[in-house]
């Protein structure tokens, strides 16, 4: 069984989309060498650890304004 369950995690975020984005970004950070503050994560993979961090309030998921996202995407194209 998945730990933590999706029902429990959804109390920490406003939408499933936000959860997926936050977990994937954090999993990428973990894959690139960032350390987790979890003492004993149940998961062996980075996505599972990221979900545990979100559920345990080690990671806060903040809602962003749509205009911020659009401006960020424009900036990435100009690189």
NORGIHU-V71437 format. One record per backbone hydrogen bond with DSSP energy under -0.5 kcal/mol. CO is the residue of the C=O (numbers start at 1). NH is the residue of the N-H. If there is no record, write none. Layout:
CO|NH / CO|NH
//
This chain:
5|9 / 6|10 / 8|11 / 9|12 / 9|13 / 15|19 / 16|20 / 17|21 / 18|22 / 19|23 / 20|24 / 21|25 / 22|26 / 23|27 / 24|28 / 25|29 / 26|30 / 27|31 / 28|32 / 29|34 / 30|33 / 45|49 / 46|50 / 47|51 / 48|52 / 49|53 / 50|54 / 51|55 / 52|56 / 53|58 / 53|59 / 54|57 / 60|62 / 65|68 / 65|69 / 66|70 / 67|71 / 68|72 / 69|73 / 70|74 / 71|75 / 72|76 / 73|77 / 74|78 / 76|79
//
